[in-house]
Structure formats: C-alpha cells, structure tokens
Amino acid sequence: LLSYGNYAGDVMNFNLAQSQLNAEGIPCKTVLVTDDIMSASKEEFHKRRGIAGDLFVFKVAAAAAEAGYSLDEVYRVAVEANERTRTIGVAFSGCTLPGKTEPLFTVPKGRMALGLGIHGEPGLSESDIPTSKELALELVTHLLDETPDSCRNDSKTRLCVLVNGLGGVKYEELYVLYNNIFALLKEKNIEIVEPEIGELVTSFEMAGASLTFTWLNDELEDFWKKPTYTPGYKKGTVSLASGSSQSNSAQEEKKVISKGSSESHECAKNVVKILQLMETNTAQRADEYGQLDSYAGDGDHGIGMARGAHAAATAAKQYLDAGAGAGSTLEAAADSWSDKAGGTSGIIWGIILREIGKEFGDSVKPSAQVVASAIARASSEVTKFGKAQIGDKTLVDVLIPFSQKLVGENGKSLPEAWRSASNTATNAAAETANLLPKIGRARPHAEKSLGHQDPGATSLAMIISTIADFLEGK
C-alpha cells in the first residue's frame, strides 16, 4: 500500500511506481491523504493537499497491516481514515530552504497566515494574530463545520486530535493552544481519544501550527490506540522481535551497458554535450526558477532542476564512455534525473528524456524528422501521465506548441526547425504569466501566480533555446 499527501509530483512518482509493481505481479494500491480543508472546497475533497493528517492515516493503516488484514482491507481502513480526517494550519513566518538565505514567504509582524502548506507554501489569507483562545475557536469552528456527512448523526462524537507544531512553535505554546481546544470540545460534549501534541509534521523552521480532527469509529479508534515504534513517531510500548539480523551488505548488480552503433555513439556525444549545457543553464538560473516557483509553490523548482540536470549529465557521460548509443544514453540520463531531482519536474523530465531515447534507439543517427517525432512522443506521454492540458499553467503550455511547431517544420534542417520552434516555446512561456494554475501545488494560490511565468514552462523554454544555440554552433 502506498500512502502519501496529495501533491502533484508525489502522485506522478508513486503512480509510476505502482504501475511498475503491478506489472511485475506485485499487488499495489494507493491512498492519497487529502485532509487540508483550506486547499479546496468540500465538493473538491479529492483535490485537497495532505498535511498533518498523514500521521493518522499512516498510523491506522500500519496497525491494520500488523493485525493481519489483507491489502484490500488495509486499503479500506486507510480510505476511511482519510475520509474522516480534516486539518487546518496557520503560520506566523515562512521557512527557508537549505542553502537559501531568505524564507519562501514572509508574514507581516502582528499578522497570521491561514491555510499554509507543509512544503513552505504561503497561506491563503491573512489576519491579525489572535489570542490562543481566539485561535482555538477559529480552528475548531472551521474543522467542526467540516464534519463528514457519515458522522453527523453519531450519538457520541469521538475525535482523535493532533496539535502539530511546524518547527518554530514549541511545546509550551502548543499545549496552551491544546488546553483551549480541549475546553471548547468539552463544552460540546465531544470525547477526545489519546490526543497528540508536538512537532509531528514539520516544515523546517516555519513558525506555525495545525489542528487535525479525525472522527473515530470503533475500528479506527482501536487501530489508533495500538502501540507503534518508528524513528519519527512512537506511541505506547512495543516489544521488538529478536529474530536473526539480516545483512544489508548486498551489493548492487553491476549494469551491463550495451554498445551502440558507431553512428549512434557519435550522436550520443552530442547528447552528452547538450545535457552538460542544460546542467550549466539550470545551475545558473536555479535562483530565478526558484523565485518563480515561490510565488504560488514551494520554491524548490530551481534546486530540483539543477540537481536533476547534474545527475543526468553525469549518468550520460558514464554511458558514453562505455560506448553506449544515443538511446541508451538518454534513458540512463532519464533515470538519474527523475531519481535525483524528485518532485514534479523530476518525473516529467525523466519521461521526456526516456521517450526521446526510445525513439532514437542505438542503431542510427536520428534525422530531423525522427527528432520531431521523438519530441511529439515525449509530449504525448507527459500529457497522458501528468493529466495537464494547454491553459493549466504548466510545462505543457510550452511543450505542446513547441512539439507541434517542430513537426510542422518538416523539410527544414534540424537547426532551422529547432530555432523556429524555440521561438514558439519562448513566446508560450511568456504567455503563462497571464494564466492561473488549475492543477498541481500552485492551484490553491492561483491568484498569487498571476503576472508571473510558470517555472516549469520557463525552464523548459530556456533549455530549448540553449539547445537551439548548440545546434547552430553558437
């Protein structure tokens, strides 16, 4: 069972893993956690982000598995846990990504942001900082208004309550807040079952807190109470089995790299040069891409792109040195990019490079027509896998028009056709500034992104332009 918070990059990476496992005959299911009530309406429950509610869903699913439930039964328990879990968060300051000197967002002194994300996303609205009692009332009111329909007629309401610190709000403040929450729920004759107060799901040094309610039934309550022991979360007392230890010293299988034809190997040399230029480009522009991403996202697009491009260039060079053809070299680069970059851009660029590699193969030098066909293949796979369409303010807003223009330039030399399509890509990237994001992490903060280009579209257009320069010998 795969379970994680509902974020676009995670969904794409884990969906790919699930497909691979199922294809290998290993049954696999996924439960997305969607507890953040501020990130989408009740009617769009499935679009909500997963934040501190992750803890409850993971905990009860693991307890069900420990109890001997089948995969289908564990899946059912996890789905029900998610459907009964709601969270709301607030922040008084943003967090700073490692290696950066400025936080992803700031909150004016004396103000509070409501509806933050756990990856450094800013709040959805701001208000004056309330007292602890006022904050407790606001949070409790929002969550009780979200009582699941299936629980509204319960004769007795039992809640699992999580008061979570995001990193910069410590235990004293969290317990003061919990005392106020406890009093409010007691007035409403609501029973609290084994509450948790502490830093459970954090976001670096962000000063903030979240409140999570899960409406319990007998089964969920029983699984919540079960003891657990993990590096990050412990509950009760667990007797650890003293079985024989297993060695982790098994070495990785050494990959056998097939040699490509002399023609394809020569093409692989240019592939490596292009990937090295992409590595330089993304490293130089990482801050710019990160800034674009910070307006409505978590600000890590630049870091992810730089990390992915570096890994791809390194892997490609290793394959080139081993005599690989262009296709194998690109597929190795794809695996390394998606593995090291992470997030949405990592999986997307992995798909792009992998599909181009499949089209190129290791036998012949690809013609301009084959290059255009490879880009079209990559574009089709990205839209199929990521579900984005033109107008959603994503990388697709550049990839599709670029691909269509390149195919339409049939008969021209590759440098000429690529430059023409590159101009189309640059214009398409600029036009994303006028769009509102409709999917992905930026969607809850759509208005904040208006007037700014999409980071994924921008980095793609920049890379396309860099390749155009290379093909023209600049």
Long-range contacts (C-beta under 8 A, 24 or more apart in sequence): 1-28, 1-29, 1-30, 1-31, 1-61, 1-65, 1-71, 1-74, 1-75, 1-78, 2-28, 2-29, 2-30, 2-31, 3-30, 3-31, 3-32, 3-33, 3-54, 3-57, 3-58, 3-61, 3-78, 4-32, 4-33, 4-50, 4-54, 5-32, 5-33, 5-49, 5-50, 5-51, 5-54, 5-118, 6-32, 6-33, 6-34, 6-46, 6-47, 6-48, 6-49, 6-50, 7-49, 7-50, 7-119, 7-441, 8-344, 8-386, 8-439, 8-440, 8-441, 9-342, 9-343, 9-344, 9-345, 9-346, 9-347, 9-441, 12-344, 12-347, 12-348, 12-385, 12-386, 13-338, 13-342, 13-346, 13-347, 15-385, 16-347, 16-385, 27-71, 29-71, 29-72, 29-75, 31-57, 31-61, 31-75, 31-78, 31-79, 31-82, 32-82, 33-57, 33-82, 33-85, 34-82, 35-82, 35-85, 35-86, 35-87, 35-212, 36-87, 36-88, 36-89, 36-115, 36-117, 37-86, 37-87, 37-88, 37-142, 37-143, 37-146, 38-88, 38-89, 38-114, 38-115, 38-124, 38-444, 39-115, 39-117, 39-124, 39-444, 40-444, 42-146, 47-443, 49-117, 49-441, 49-444, 51-87, 51-89, 51-117, 51-118, 51-201, 51-210, 52-87, 52-89, 52-118, 52-162, 52-164, 52-200, 52-201, 52-210, 52-212, 53-82, 53-85, 53-86, 53-87, 53-162, 53-212, 53-214, 54-201, 55-162, 55-164, 55-196, 55-200, 55-201, 55-212, 55-233, 56-81, 56-85, 56-160, 56-162, 56-212, 56-214, 56-224, 57-81, 57-82, 57-85, 59-223, 59-224, 59-228, 59-233, 59-235, 60-220, 60-223, 60-224, 62-228, 63-223, 63-224, 63-226, 63-228, 64-223, 66-226, 67-223, 67-226, 77-219, 77-220, 77-223, 80-217, 80-220, 81-214, 81-220, 83-148, 83-150, 84-148, 84-150, 84-151, 84-214, 84-215, 84-216, 84-217, 84-220, 85-212, 85-213, 85-214, 86-143, 86-146, 86-212, 86-213, 86-214, 87-143, 87-162, 87-210, 87-211, 87-212, 87-213, 88-114, 88-115, 88-139, 88-142, 88-143, 88-210, 88-211, 89-114, 89-115, 89-116, 89-117, 89-118, 89-164, 89-166, 89-208, 89-209, 89-210, 89-211, 90-114, 90-115, 90-116, 90-123, 90-135, 90-139, 90-208, 90-209, 90-210, 91-116, 91-122, 91-123, 91-166, 91-206, 91-207, 91-208, 92-129, 92-168, 92-169, 92-207, 92-208, 93-168, 93-205, 93-206, 93-207, 93-208, 94-120, 94-122, 94-206, 95-120, 95-166, 95-167, 95-203, 95-204, 95-205, 95-206, 96-204, 96-205, 97-204, 97-290, 97-299, 97-300, 97-303, 98-204, 99-303, 100-290, 100-299, 104-294, 104-298, 104-299, 105-294, 113-208, 115-444, 116-166, 116-203, 116-206, 116-208, 117-203, 117-298, 117-441, 117-444, 118-166, 118-201, 118-202, 118-203, 119-203, 119-298, 119-300, 119-441, 120-203, 120-204, 120-206, 120-294, 120-298, 120-299, 120-300, 121-296, 121-297, 121-298, 121-441, 121-444, 121-445, 122-445, 122-448, 124-444, 124-445, 132-173, 132-176, 132-177, 132-180, 133-180, 135-177, 135-180, 136-177, 136-180, 136-181, 136-183, 136-184, 137-180, 137-184, 139-181, 139-211, 140-181, 140-184, 140-185, 140-211, 143-211, 143-213, 144-188, 144-213, 147-215, 148-215, 151-215, 154-215, 156-191, 157-188, 157-189, 157-190, 157-191, 157-215, 158-190, 158-191, 158-192, 158-193, 158-215, 158-216, 158-221, 159-185, 159-190, 159-191, 159-192, 159-193, 159-213, 159-214, 159-215, 159-216, 160-192, 160-193, 160-194, 160-195, 160-196, 160-212, 160-213, 160-214, 160-216, 160-220, 160-221, 160-224, 161-185, 161-192, 161-195, 161-196, 161-211, 161-212, 161-213, 162-195, 162-196, 162-197, 162-200, 162-210, 162-211, 162-212, 163-195, 163-196, 163-197, 163-198, 163-209, 163-210, 163-211, 164-196, 164-198, 164-199, 164-200, 164-201, 164-209, 164-210, 164-211, 164-212, 165-198, 165-199, 165-200, 165-202, 165-208, 165-209, 166-199, 166-201, 166-202, 166-203, 166-206, 166-207, 166-208, 166-209, 166-210, 167-199, 167-202, 167-203, 167-204, 167-205, 167-206, 167-207, 167-208, 168-205, 168-206, 168-207, 168-208, 169-207, 169-208, 169-209, 171-197, 171-198, 173-209, 174-198, 174-209, 177-209, 177-211, 181-211, 193-221, 193-224, 193-225, 194-224, 194-225, 194-235, 200-233, 257-319, 257-322, 257-323, 257-324, 257-328, 258-324, 258-325, 258-328, 258-362, 259-322, 259-323, 259-324, 259-325, 260-323, 260-324, 260-325, 260-326, 260-327, 260-328, 260-329, 260-362, 260-363, 261-325, 261-362, 261-363, 261-364, 263-363, 263-364, 263-365, 264-325, 264-326, 264-327, 264-360, 264-361, 264-362, 264-363, 264-364, 264-365, 265-320, 265-323, 265-324, 265-325, 265-326, 266-365, 267-325, 267-326, 267-360, 267-365, 267-366, 268-316, 268-319, 268-320, 268-324, 268-325, 268-326, 268-328, 268-329, 269-320, 270-470, 271-316, 271-320, 271-326, 271-329, 271-330, 271-333, 272-313, 272-316, 272-317, 272-320, 272-329, 273-470, 274-466, 274-467, 274-470, 275-309, 275-312, 275-313, 275-316, 275-333, 276-313, 276-317, 277-466, 277-467, 277-470, 278-309, 278-312, 278-313, 278-463, 278-466, 278-467, 279-306, 279-309, 279-310, 279-312, 279-313, 281-309, 281-462, 281-463, 281-466, 282-306, 282-308, 282-309, 282-310, 282-459, 282-463, 283-309, 283-310, 285-459, 285-462, 289-455, 289-458, 289-459, 290-455, 292-452, 292-453, 292-454, 292-455, 292-458, 293-455, 295-442, 295-445, 295-448, 295-449, 295-452, 296-437, 296-441, 296-442, 296-445, 296-446, 296-448, 296-449, 296-452, 297-440, 297-441, 297-442, 297-445, 297-455, 298-441, 300-343, 301-343, 301-345, 301-455, 301-456, 301-459, 302-455, 304-341, 304-342, 304-343, 304-345, 304-346, 305-341, 305-345, 305-349, 305-459, 307-340, 307-341, 307-342, 308-336, 308-337, 308-338, 308-340, 308-341, 308-345, 308-346, 308-349, 309-337, 310-340, 311-336, 311-337, 311-339, 311-340, 311-341, 312-336, 312-337, 312-349, 312-353, 324-362, 325-360, 325-361, 325-362, 325-363, 326-357, 326-360, 326-361, 326-362, 326-365, 326-366, 327-357, 327-358, 327-359, 327-360, 327-361, 327-362, 328-357, 328-362, 329-357, 330-354, 330-356, 330-357, 330-360, 331-357, 331-358, 333-357, 344-386, 344-440, 344-441, 344-456, 345-395, 345-456, 345-459, 347-385, 348-382, 348-386, 348-395, 348-456, 351-378, 351-381, 351-382, 351-385, 352-378, 352-382, 352-399, 353-378, 355-381, 367-414, 368-410, 368-412, 368-413, 368-414, 368-417, 369-410, 371-406, 371-414, 371-418, 372-403, 372-406, 372-407, 372-409, 372-410, 372-417, 373-407, 375-402, 375-403, 375-406, 375-407, 376-403, 376-406, 376-407, 378-403, 379-403, 387-439, 388-439, 388-440, 391-435, 391-438, 392-435, 392-437, 392-438, 392-439, 392-440, 393-432, 393-435, 393-436, 393-437, 393-438, 393-442, 393-449, 393-454, 393-457, 394-437, 394-439, 394-440, 394-454, 394-456, 394-457, 395-454, 395-456, 395-457, 395-459, 395-460, 397-428, 397-429, 397-431, 397-432, 397-435, 397-454, 397-457, 398-425, 398-428, 398-429, 398-432, 398-457, 398-460, 398-461, 398-464, 399-460, 401-425, 401-428, 402-428, 402-460, 402-461, 402-464, 414-471, 415-468, 415-471, 415-472, 418-464, 418-467, 418-468, 418-471, 419-468, 419-471, 419-472, 421-464, 422-461, 422-464, 422-465, 422-467, 422-468, 425-460, 425-461, 425-464, 425-465, 426-461, 426-464, 426-465, 428-457, 428-461, 429-453, 429-454, 429-457, 429-458, 429-460, 429-461, 432-457, 432-458
